[in-house]
Amino acid sequence: MKLSTRSRYGLRFLLELAGSWKEGTIRTLHDIATCQEISEKYLWSLVPPLKSAGYIETVRGAAGGYRLACDPG
């Protein structure tokens, strides 16, 4: 089965957030883009659908970023 690039990158984005779940950290988009070697601009286009689907939450402010909306288990 073939997945689209958008689907693969969205899954990698979610897996990166799930990997830091126990730490309770909030990840920045720049940090995730660097770790996954994905364009930050492309990840930015994936945020609204993932947020509206309820998979991720955004945290505003100077120390803001993204985290999973629920326990990955």
N, C-alpha and C positions, 0 to 999 in steps of 0.2 A: 504494500500500500504506500502510495506517495502522499506526502504532506506538503502543503504549500510553504513557502519561505516564511510567510506571516505566521502560520501555525507553529512551525519549528521554533522560530524566535520567541513567540509568545510562551511556548512551553519552557524554553530555556530561561526566560525571564522569571517564570513562576518557580522553576526548580532552584534558581539562584536565591530567591526569597525564602523558599522552604528550607534550604540548607542553613540559613542563618536564623531559623525560627527559635531554636533553643537559646540562642544568645540574646534574643529579644531586641536585636538591633534594628534600626531603621536604615535601610540602604538607599543611597542616592542613585539617581539614574546614571550618573557618570561612573560611579563605582561598578555598577552592574554591567554597563557597556564595556568597561575596561576588562573586567574578569571574563566575560563571555565573548569578547572580541566582536561585538556588534556595534553598528553605528548608533550613536546616542540619538541622532535625529530619527532613525528608524524606530528605536524603542519608544521614543516620545509618541509616535503614532499608534503604538500598541496600548498605551495607558488608558485612554477613554473606554475602549470596549471591555477591557479587563476590569476596570473600575465599575462600569455600569452593570456588568454581569455579577458583581459582588465578590470577585476573587481577590482583589487587592484594595488596600486603603491608602490614602495619601495623608501625610502628616505635614502640616504647613509650618513655616518658620525657618529660622536660621539653621536649625538642626533637623530640618524636615527631610522627607524622602518617601519611601514606599515600604509597605509590609503586607504580609498576607492578611486577609480579613478574618480567617479562622485557622484553627489548628490543622496542619498538613496531614495529620494522621487520619 
